[in-house]
Amino acid sequence: MCDTLRDEIHRLRSHRMNLKADARCAFTNKVVITAGEPFYAFPSGYVVLYSALKKEVIPHLNERQRTRFNELEDMIQRGGTQESNKAALQAELDGLIAAECPLTGSLMVDSIDRPFDDSLEIEDENSIFQPTVERVQV
């Protein structure tokens, strides 16, 4: 089992992924190349902008993980650390929010019992989902 895991880790370190120039974030639908922020490309094929991934994953972290995420993000944004240390901090931060694809990993499976967001309303008046009212005379 250990050998299998080592082989998988070695394979993933050298894994390369081709990304289309018009690849869009799975959550925001923005073109990731021109969005002006970091993005993550998952082996599942989904691409997610950092801000969208953060918004999706942070609520599912436990308190200790959230605290550590905030500390890491603060240390990275402040700068002043050596590049090797910054890379280690970034790797730890990535491990917290991007360890697996949010759309195909355990996060999605665990959220299966969460209700849909009912705060979204259909604004199109011509939508087939708009209720119709019929006048009935008695």
Secondary structure, 3 states (H helix, E strand, C coil): CHHHHHHHHHHHHCCCCCCCCCCECCCCCCECCCCCCCEEECCCCCEEEHHHHHHHHHHHCCHHHHHHHHHHHHHHHHCCCCHHHHHHHHHHHHHHHCCCCCCCCHHHHHHHHCCCCCCCCCCCCCCCCCCCCCCCCC
